[in-house]
Amino acid sequence: NDLAADRMIKAINKIEVVSLKPQPKVYIISTGCGDTSLLTLEAISVMGKVDTFIASDYQIKQFSKYMGDKPLLFDPMLNYEPRFRKANPGLKPEEAKKRLEEQRAADMKKIRDALAAGKSIGLLDHGDPTIFGGWQHWLEPEVGGRFEVVTGVSAFSAANALFANSKVSTGISACKAADPHNLLCKRASSAILTAPKSLETNEGLLKAVAASGDTLAIFMGLTELKTLVPLLTKYYPPTAPVAIVYKAGYSQSGRLVKTNLKKLIETTERDKEQMLGLIYVGSCVK
């Protein structure tokens, strides 16, 4: 009958083959910027899907229950030049450079071999991997487009929450000037996320931000203060408000310290934390 005839295949227009298995890639997985509680559900899900990991010893200890017993390709921190030199103090500079390059090349081959074998890789990274992520300069050229970023809570977000909870203004707001209903800010302003090396190569930006009164949020600044402070002093007065957020995202040890540009080095030298800190500079940081 006609109904049966309608169900008969009369001609094939196109055959499409759909693979149910995704192509292997490197997942850059944010583990958040502090406590394990800041790990996202998506990050946990992807950790369960990948076949192998690139992670530091510290990350393995912190997130082992999500990683399971999957193999480790390598620890990327061992390719960090200052750490490599510290671990090999007897090597001359030329030999240290040669061996480090060989070690890095061997690790890149591990990535290529894993992908060629159809294995997906999870690279664990702190904070927001797209904001000054260390992986970008060495991994992206090796894998081309075969990577995917799994976003997470950045130190910037956690630091801003600490400002708000401490009833201290970051100066980052779209509020109206002198709004009596806003306890934290008095005028609208912007934030510029940067790092010491970026400021050194773009003093024009630094000059413009200082003149506008907007807020600088400086990543990786605690270890560069000897050069950073003289640079800031060119465009900011000694009394310019500065705030340091130490260990943003760590509920037990995260804290906010207020000072000014003149006392910045003195203030930081008194603190036991010399690495994990986000520096805010600007007239609105009050």
C-alpha positions in Angstrom: 0.0 0.0 0.0 1.0 3.6 -0.1 2.0 3.8 3.5 4.4 0.9 3.1 5.8 2.4 -0.1 6.7 5.6 1.7 9.0 3.6 4.0 11.1 2.0 1.3 14.5 3.4 0.4 14.5 4.4 -3.2 17.9 6.1 -3.5 20.9 7.0 -1.3 21.9 10.6 -1.5 24.8 10.7 1.0 26.5 8.4 3.5 28.0 10.1 6.5 30.3 8.3 8.9 30.1 9.6 12.5 32.7 8.7 15.0 31.4 8.2 18.5 34.9 8.5 20.0 36.2 12.1 20.2 39.6 12.9 18.8 42.4 12.9 21.4 43.4 16.3 22.6 45.1 18.1 25.5 42.7 19.5 28.1 44.1 22.4 30.0 42.1 21.9 33.2 41.8 24.7 35.8 42.0 23.5 39.3 40.9 26.8 40.7 43.2 29.2 42.6 43.3 27.7 46.1 41.1 25.4 48.1 39.9 22.1 46.4 36.3 23.4 46.9 37.0 25.9 44.1 37.3 23.0 41.6 34.4 23.1 39.1 32.2 20.1 38.3 33.3 20.4 34.7 37.0 20.0 35.7 36.1 16.9 37.8 34.2 15.4 34.8 37.1 16.0 32.4 39.6 14.5 34.8 37.5 11.4 34.7 37.6 11.3 30.9 41.3 11.9 30.1 43.8 9.0 29.8 46.9 10.5 31.3 48.0 13.7 33.1 50.6 16.4 33.1 50.8 17.7 36.7 53.1 18.8 39.5 53.7 16.8 42.7 51.7 19.3 44.6 48.7 19.0 42.3 48.8 15.2 42.4 48.6 15.3 46.2 45.8 17.8 46.2 43.6 16.3 43.4 44.6 12.6 43.5 41.0 11.4 44.3 39.8 12.9 41.1 42.8 11.8 39.0 42.6 8.1 40.1 45.5 5.9 39.2 46.0 7.2 35.7 49.6 7.6 34.5 51.6 10.8 34.7 53.4 11.9 31.6 55.7 14.4 33.4 55.9 17.2 35.9 56.0 20.5 34.0 57.6 22.3 37.0 60.7 20.3 36.4 61.1 22.2 33.1 61.0 25.6 34.9 64.5 26.9 34.5 65.1 28.3 38.0 63.9 25.0 39.5 66.0 23.0 37.1 69.1 25.0 37.9 68.4 24.6 41.6 68.2 20.8 41.2 71.4 20.7 39.2 73.7 23.2 40.9 76.9 21.6 39.6 76.1 22.2 35.9 77.8 25.0 34.0 75.3 27.5 32.4 75.9 26.1 28.9 75.5 22.5 30.0 72.4 23.3 32.1 70.8 25.0 29.1 71.5 22.0 26.8 70.2 19.5 29.3 67.0 21.5 30.0 66.3 21.8 26.2 66.8 18.0 25.9 64.5 17.3 28.8 61.8 19.7 27.4 62.1 18.0 23.9 61.7 14.6 25.5 58.5 15.7 27.3 57.1 17.2 24.1 57.6 13.9 22.4 55.7 12.2 25.2 52.7 14.5 24.4 52.9 13.8 20.7 53.2 10.1 21.2 50.2 10.0 23.6 48.1 11.9 21.1 49.2 9.7 18.2 48.2 6.6 20.3 44.7 8.1 20.7 45.1 9.2 24.3 43.7 12.4 25.7 45.8 14.3 28.2 44.8 16.5 31.2 47.2 19.3 32.0 46.4 20.7 35.4 46.8 24.5 35.8 46.1 26.9 38.6 43.6 29.8 38.4 42.4 30.9 35.0 44.7 29.1 32.5 44.1 31.9 29.9 45.5 34.7 32.2 49.3 34.5 32.0 49.0 30.7 31.7 52.5 29.2 31.6 51.4 26.5 29.2 50.7 28.9 26.3 54.3 29.5 25.2 55.4 25.9 25.2 52.4 23.7 24.7 50.2 25.5 22.1 52.8 25.5 19.3 53.3 21.7 19.8 49.6 20.6 19.6 48.2 23.1 17.2 44.5 23.3 17.6 44.3 20.0 19.5 43.6 21.5 22.9 40.6 22.7 25.0 40.6 24.9 28.0 38.4 24.0 31.0 37.9 27.2 32.8 38.0 27.8 36.5 38.1 30.4 39.3 41.0 32.8 38.8 43.0 34.5 41.5 41.6 37.8 40.3 38.0 36.7 41.0 38.9 35.2 44.4 40.9 38.4 45.3 38.0 40.6 44.4 35.7 38.6 46.6 38.2 39.1 49.5 38.1 42.8 48.9 34.3 42.9 49.0 34.1 40.7 52.1 36.6 43.0 53.8 34.5 46.1 52.8 37.4 47.5 50.9 37.0 49.0 47.4 39.0 47.7 44.4 37.9 50.7 42.4 36.4 48.3 39.8 32.8 49.4 39.4 30.2 50.8 37.1 28.5 52.7 39.9 27.5 56.3 39.7 29.7 58.9 41.3 29.1 59.3 45.1 26.2 56.9 45.1 25.1 56.9 48.7 23.7 53.3 48.4 27.1 51.9 47.4 29.4 51.2 50.3 32.4 50.2 48.4 33.0 52.6 45.5 32.6 56.3 44.9 33.0 56.4 41.1 33.0 54.2 38.0 36.4 52.9 37.0 38.1 50.0 35.2 40.8 47.4 36.0 43.8 46.5 33.9 45.2 43.0 34.4 49.0 43.0 33.9 52.3 41.7 35.0 55.7 43.3 35.6 57.3 42.3 32.3 54.3 43.7 30.4 54.5 47.0 32.2 58.2 47.3 31.5 57.6 47.0 27.7 54.6 49.3 27.7 55.2 52.3 29.9 52.7 54.3 27.9 49.9 52.1 29.3 51.2 52.5 32.8 51.3 56.3 32.4 47.8 56.4 31.1 46.4 54.2 33.9 48.1 56.2 36.6 46.7 59.4 35.1 43.1 58.0 34.9 43.0 56.7 38.4 41.9 53.3 37.3 43.1 50.1 39.0 46.1 48.0 38.1 45.9 44.4 39.1 49.5 43.0 38.9 50.0 39.3 38.6 53.4 37.7 39.6 54.6 40.9 41.1 55.9 39.8 44.5 59.1 38.3 43.1 59.7 41.4 40.9 59.3 44.2 43.4 62.9 45.4 43.1 62.3 46.5 39.5 58.5 46.9 39.7 58.4 49.6 42.5 60.9 52.0 40.7 58.8 51.6 37.6 55.6 52.4 39.4 57.3 55.4 41.1 57.8 57.1 37.8 54.0 57.6 37.5 52.5 57.3 40.9 53.2 59.3 44.1 54.7 57.6 47.1 51.3 57.8 48.9 49.5 55.9 46.1 47.3 53.3 47.8 48.4 49.7 47.3 46.8 46.4 48.4 48.2 43.0 48.3 46.0 39.9 48.3 48.0 37.0 49.6 47.0 33.4 48.6 43.6 34.4 47.1 41.2 31.4 47.2 42.7 29.8 50.3 40.1 30.1 53.0 42.4 29.6 55.9 45.4 31.7 54.7 44.1 34.2 52.2 44.3 37.8 53.4 44.4 41.4 52.3 47.1 43.8 53.3 46.9 47.6 52.6 49.9 49.9 52.3 51.2 52.5 49.9 53.7 52.6 47.2 56.5 53.9 49.4 56.1 51.2 51.9 55.3 48.3 49.5 58.7 46.6 49.6 59.0 47.0 53.4 55.5 45.6 53.8 56.0 42.5 51.7 59.4 41.7 53.2 57.8 41.3 56.6 55.4 38.7 55.2 56.3 35.0 55.1 54.5 34.5 51.7 56.9 35.6 49.0 55.2 34.1 45.9 51.4 33.9 45.9 50.2 37.5 45.8 48.1 39.8 43.6 49.0 43.5 43.8 46.4 46.2 43.3 47.5 49.8 42.7 45.3 52.9 42.2 43.7 55.9 43.8 40.4 53.9 44.1 41.9 51.1 46.2 40.6 52.3 49.6 
